[in-house]
């Protein structure tokens, strides 16, 4: 398989190679690095998405618990 890159993309790939200290024939190692990076961060993104999906529910439950406690304190005289 041959991947065509324009000059701008080639400069970015070269910068990435020099920054991450890897090399290889052509851009094969760069592509390998990018794929490995994507596969590793993909699972992190899924975890973040799962946690963020529960934020609304957590906030709502916390607010309700807070109001419940305030009302209990008012009715119970601050006990």
PyMOL commands that set and color helices and strands:
alter all, ss='L'
color gray80, all
select helices_A, chain A and resi 7-20+28-53+55-75
alter helices_A, ss='H'
color red, helices_A
deselect
rebuild
show_as cartoon
